[in-house]
Amino acid sequence: MAHDAGSEEEIEGGAEGVIVGGTTGEGHLMSWDEHIMLIGHTVNCFGTKVKVVGNTGSNSTREAIHATEQGFAVGMHAALHINPYYGKTSTEGLISHFEAVLPMGPTIIYNVPSRTGQDIPPAVIEAVS
């Protein structure tokens, strides 16, 4: 995303934000250093024109906390957090996971059962809202 024409075209077309390192692209194949570098680069290039949402979610609460701290430190406007995948986390575990990252800044909770194997029940969203 070295200031590519596609991104500029999307912004000129009215895009209000961009998600960096999402699971639909190659986000799941990047290291955390690469994620944070790309988030920072995107903020540097486009952060005054659109909101930059960094995918800093993880199945590890500890890693999600660390990545989210770093993402906000490099200027992202909001974090994207998927529920912990593979673990079949309890409702209480899901609530604890999200409560660990929500105080850091604006967050989008990303419910994608087809990728995580687990749906986030409404009770979790109600508890953390």
Secondary structure, DSSP 8 states (H G I E B T S, - for coil): --S-HHHHHHHHTT--EEEES-TTTTGGGS-HHHHHHHHHHHHHHHTTTSEEEEE---SSHHHHHHHHHHHHHTT-SEEEEE---SS---HHHHHHHHHHHGGGS-EEEE--HHHHS----HHHHHHH-
